[in-house]
């Protein structure tokens, strides 16, 4: 077993309001070698642009509840009082067995649960450039009625109030720069873990440290 495989995987949490561009920045993180994505499970219907198994696995309420009872989720929550979302525990097991680091794209409710279960997880919150820009992005999608847009904006306001629960804030006003920042966070977290590794400890001990 390699040193990477012997270690627990780093878990990166990426949260942000709908329309902040977090999915694009998650893609940037996944360009860093040695990372893998955790596909979330949800009871909502797929949008026309979505395919099962890429960002989400789409299941029925009954199947989701079965998974909850079986303890298959690392975290789960009901969002907007409607659809359920959850992070399957099996992706953490897969990351551990493959010696990879795991990237989760989840909301603040899920992030709180994961941090409680995995205190060493690195939490990144994605900020839109401004409230007006977030609203413009939501409307530009052309997917939601006015009621849904207003609900998302109110939820964004509530999520923003919890930014102090995150380790890093990234403003997504320039996707290339923001992409470099989330990649830098990924690499920096690995460097910190390396400083705490058994291998590093033995090297320091050989020098009398």
C-alpha positions in Angstrom: 0.0 0.0 0.0 1.4 3.4 -0.9 1.7 6.4 1.5 -1.2 8.1 -0.3 -3.4 5.1 0.1 -2.5 4.7 3.7 -3.7 8.2 4.5 -7.3 9.2 4.9 -8.5 11.1 1.8 -8.7 14.9 2.0 -12.3 15.9 1.7 -13.1 19.2 0.0 -16.5 20.8 0.5 -17.6 23.4 -2.0 -20.8 25.4 -1.3 -22.3 28.5 -2.6 -25.7 29.9 -3.6 -27.4 28.7 -6.7 -25.9 30.7 -9.6 -22.5 31.4 -7.9 -20.8 29.1 -10.5 -19.6 26.5 -8.0 -20.0 23.6 -10.5 -17.6 25.3 -12.9 -15.0 25.8 -10.1 -15.5 22.2 -9.0 -14.5 21.2 -12.5 -11.3 23.2 -12.1 -10.5 21.4 -8.8 -11.0 18.1 -10.6 -8.3 19.1 -13.1 -5.8 18.7 -10.2 -4.4 15.1 -10.4 -5.5 12.8 -7.6 -9.0 14.2 -7.1 -12.4 12.6 -7.6 -15.9 13.8 -7.5 -18.7 12.6 -5.2 -21.9 12.3 -7.3 -24.8 13.5 -5.1 -28.1 11.6 -4.9 -31.4 13.5 -5.3 -35.1 13.0 -5.5 -35.7 15.8 -7.9 -36.2 15.2 -11.6 -33.3 15.8 -14.0 -33.2 19.0 -16.0 -33.0 18.8 -19.8 -29.3 19.5 -19.7 -28.5 16.8 -17.0 -27.7 13.2 -17.4 -27.8 10.6 -14.6 -24.5 9.8 -12.9 -22.5 12.9 -13.9 -23.5 15.4 -11.2 -26.5 13.6 -9.7 -28.0 10.2 -9.4 -31.8 10.6 -9.6 -33.9 8.3 -7.4 -37.4 8.1 -6.1 -38.4 9.3 -2.6 -38.9 5.7 -1.6 -35.4 4.7 -2.7 -33.8 7.7 -1.0 -35.6 6.9 2.2 -34.3 3.3 2.0 -30.8 4.6 1.6 -31.2 6.8 4.7 -32.4 3.9 6.7 -29.5 1.8 5.5 -27.0 4.4 6.6 -25.7 4.9 3.1 -25.3 8.7 3.3 -22.5 10.7 4.7 -25.0 13.6 4.8 -28.5 14.3 3.5 -31.1 17.1 3.7 -34.4 18.2 2.3 -34.0 21.5 0.4 -36.7 24.1 0.0 -38.9 21.7 1.8 -39.3 19.7 -1.4 -36.5 17.5 -2.8 -33.9 15.5 -0.9 -30.2 15.5 -1.6 -27.5 13.3 -0.1 -23.8 12.4 -0.4 -23.3 8.6 -0.7 -20.8 7.3 1.8 -19.4 4.9 -0.8 -17.5 7.7 -2.5 -15.5 8.3 0.6 -14.7 4.6 0.8 -13.8 4.6 -2.9 -11.5 7.7 -2.5 -9.8 5.9 0.4 -9.2 2.7 -1.5 -7.8 4.6 -4.6 -5.7 7.0 -2.6 -7.6 10.0 -4.0 -8.9 13.2 -2.5 -12.7 13.7 -2.6 -14.6 16.8 -3.8 -18.1 17.4 -2.6 -20.5 20.0 -4.0 -23.1 20.4 -1.3 -25.2 23.1 0.4 -24.6 24.6 3.8 -26.8 22.1 5.5 -24.8 19.2 4.1 -21.5 21.0 4.8 -22.4 21.3 8.5 -23.1 17.6 8.7 -19.9 16.7 6.9 -17.7 19.0 9.1 -19.3 17.4 12.1 -18.4 13.9 10.9 -15.1 14.9 9.3 -13.6 17.9 11.1 -10.5 17.9 8.9 -12.6 18.5 5.8 -11.6 21.7 3.9 -14.7 23.9 3.3 -14.7 26.4 0.5 -17.6 28.9 0.0 -18.1 30.4 -3.5 -19.3 34.0 -3.6 -21.0 35.7 -6.6 -19.6 39.1 -7.5 -22.7 40.9 -6.2 -26.4 40.2 -5.4 -27.4 41.9 -8.7 -25.1 39.6 -10.7 -26.5 36.5 -8.9 -30.0 37.5 -9.8 -29.0 38.2 -13.4 -27.4 34.7 -13.6 -30.5 33.0 -12.2 -32.8 34.8 -14.6 -30.5 34.1 -17.6 -30.9 30.4 -17.1 -34.5 30.7 -18.1 -35.4 27.5 -16.1 -37.3 28.8 -13.1 -40.5 30.8 -12.6 -40.4 34.1 -10.6 -41.4 32.4 -7.4 -38.5 30.0 -7.6 -36.0 32.8 -8.4 -37.1 34.8 -5.4 -36.9 31.6 -3.2 -33.3 31.0 -4.4 -32.4 34.6 -3.7 -33.7 34.4 -0.2 -31.9 31.2 0.3 -28.7 32.8 -1.0 -29.1 35.5 1.6 -29.4 33.0 4.4 -26.4 31.0 3.1 -24.2 34.1 3.0 -24.8 34.6 6.7 -23.0 31.3 7.4 -19.7 32.2 5.5 -17.8 32.1 8.8 -18.3 28.3 9.0 -16.0 27.9 5.9 -12.2 27.8 5.7 -11.9 29.7 2.5 -14.0 32.3 0.5 -13.5 32.5 -3.3 -15.2 35.4 -5.2 -16.3 34.1 -8.6 -16.1 37.3 -10.6 -13.5 36.0 -13.0 -13.7 32.2 -13.6 -10.1 31.8 -14.6 -8.8 33.5 -11.5 -11.3 31.9 -9.2 -10.3 28.5 -10.8 -6.7 29.1 -10.0 -7.6 30.0 -6.5 -9.6 26.8 -5.8 -6.7 24.8 -7.4 -4.2 26.5 -5.1 -6.4 25.7 -2.1 -6.4 22.1 -3.1 -2.6 21.9 -3.4 -2.0 23.9 -0.2 -4.2 21.6 1.8 -2.2 18.7 0.5 1.0 20.4 1.5 -0.3 20.9 5.0 -1.3 17.3 5.2 2.2 16.3 4.0 3.6 18.3 6.9 1.6 16.2 9.3 2.2 12.8 7.7 4.1 9.9 9.2 6.7 10.2 6.5 7.4 13.8 7.3 7.6 13.0 11.0 10.2 10.3 10.4 12.3 12.7 8.3 12.2 15.3 11.0 13.2 12.7 13.6 16.2 11.7 11.5 17.4 15.3 11.9 16.8 15.3 15.6 13.5 17.2 15.3 
